[in-house]
Amino acid sequence: MADRRPVIAAFQPRELGKKNWGRELLVAQTDTYIGKVLWMRAGESGPLQYHERKDETFFLFSGDALVYWRNVEGTPQVTAMTPGMSYHVPPGAIHQVEAVSDCVFFETSNPVFDDRVAVK
């Protein structure tokens, strides 16, 4: 009887399109998770947004950033982020990230794409 152990497989990283704030590289994708590396230029930010299904965590590898979010009462908050800090963003949580200096983030999430809802 043949051994049916799982085997490892190579993954070809790929760019996920142009971003006005920098660059996004998909480095892992399975049926249960994805992994990305994000390079954000100083002074740039992503949109104020939430996700309906995406459950993500982002880790700041280098640089300094600001995280804008809203508490359970809907009051706007801002938190400084320095290398080594990580935030979990569950579905429905309003958030935005701004690079104070050039930043590199690692992001992991469930495998959900195009789930961005803009907040005004």
Secondary structure, 3 states (H helix, E strand, C coil): CCCCCCCCCCCCCEECCCECCEEEEEEEECCCCEEEEEEECCCCECCCEEECCCCEEEEEEECCEEEEEECCCCCEEEEEECCCCEEEECCCCCEEEEECCCEEEEEEECCCCCCEEECC
